[in-house]
Amino acid sequence: MMEKRDEGKKSIVILRYGENPANEEAEGSREEDGKYSGLLSIGELAKFARVNRSALIFYDNMGLMSPVERGDNNYRYYSPHQVTMTNLINTMQELGVPLKEIIGISNDRTPEKILSMLSEQSVHIDQQIQKLHGSQKLLLTLKGIIEDALSVDEEKIETHWAEEESILIGPQIDYSDGTSIEEAFLEFYKHCNAIDANLDLNYPVWAIFSQERVERGDWVGPDKFFFWRPDAPDKKPAGFYVTGHTRGYYGKSNALYTKIMSYIKENDLEICGPAYEMYILNEITIPEPNNYLMRISIEVKKPDYL
């Protein structure tokens, strides 16, 4: 309960735990310090609940949550218990729950209704967390590609060991019916979406040329497309790869293939896998298409007779 005590001309309010001071008669002049002991000013509530003062005023005006006391100067004073309620209201708004719905539940609240709202929003949060994890995975993948691209020597052809990498390989492309590369690219997206409608299609899409085609110098129009992504089921095998880089638009790779094939011959190497074409700097980072940075990697080994 709230007890009124007269100390001279001062009227003091003592807040008793368990009582709702909103039900008590408003005091008269209570502007002196100490008269609202146990209550929070609107600034203090805003600080503790991490909301703006304007939000608290709005909640009051909407009848969602009002102060338990008003001073003679019309200042708002709140119970410490209202910190929890303020946090819940603010959290629900941040999650996109309409204010009208929050007011409706608050005005006619029951444990069952609050439980239902909390359960629904918990599911919503889990969904948002999954989306954020997916976004983070994509951003880290793109970040790694760009960092790698900025560190390469674009003029150098070299042999290096590469660890196994996860990729998602599309179906074999059949150009015999007049299918264009652009049509094949679109079919790759449709194929991946048919496998998994929820698959994130924002990862880099690159190309594979078969070993047989690489060896006979047929370097136009890939055999397959693939997604380069960390959770994919297929694999680019670990091994030694001859790798080179060139600048240019998609498909402008003949000159680089020629250089790589010469390097392989000069160093007594033997091709033992397909070629992987990767555009590690493309439209995401480069405005001029003819300045894209392509990487070609071909798995090799020393011939058995060496």
HELIX and SHEET records of a PDB file:
HELIX    1   1 PRO A   21  ASN A   23  5                                   3    
HELIX    2   2 ILE A   42  ALA A   49  1                                   8    
HELIX    3   3 ARG A   53  ASN A   61  1                                   9    
HELIX    4   4 GLN A   82  GLU A   94  1                                  13    
HELIX    5   5 LEU A   99  ASN A  107  1                                   9    
HELIX    6   6 PRO A  111  LEU A  150  1                                  40    
HELIX    7   7 ILE A  181  ILE A  195  1                                  15    
HELIX    8   8 GLN A  211  ARG A  216  1                                   6    
HELIX    9   9 ASN A  254  GLU A  266  1                                  13    
HELIX   10  10 PRO A  289  ASN A  291  5                                   3    
SHEET    1   A 2 MET A   2  GLU A   7  0                                        
SHEET    2   A 2 LYS A  10  LEU A  15 -1                                        
SHEET    1   B 3 LEU A  40  SER A  41  0                                        
SHEET    2   B 3 ARG A  76  TYR A  78 -1                                        
SHEET    3   B 3 GLU A  69  ARG A  70 -1                                        
SHEET    1   C 8 GLU A 158  ALA A 162  0                                        
SHEET    2   C 8 GLY A 239  ARG A 247 -1                                        
SHEET    3   C 8 LEU A 293  LYS A 301 -1                                        
SHEET    4   C 8 GLU A 270  LEU A 281 -1                                        
SHEET    5   C 8 VAL A 205  PHE A 209 -1                                        
SHEET    6   C 8 LYS A 224  TRP A 228 -1                                        
SHEET    7   C 8 GLU A 165  ILE A 169 -1                                        
SHEET    8   C 8 ASP A 234  LYS A 236 -1                                        
END                                                                             
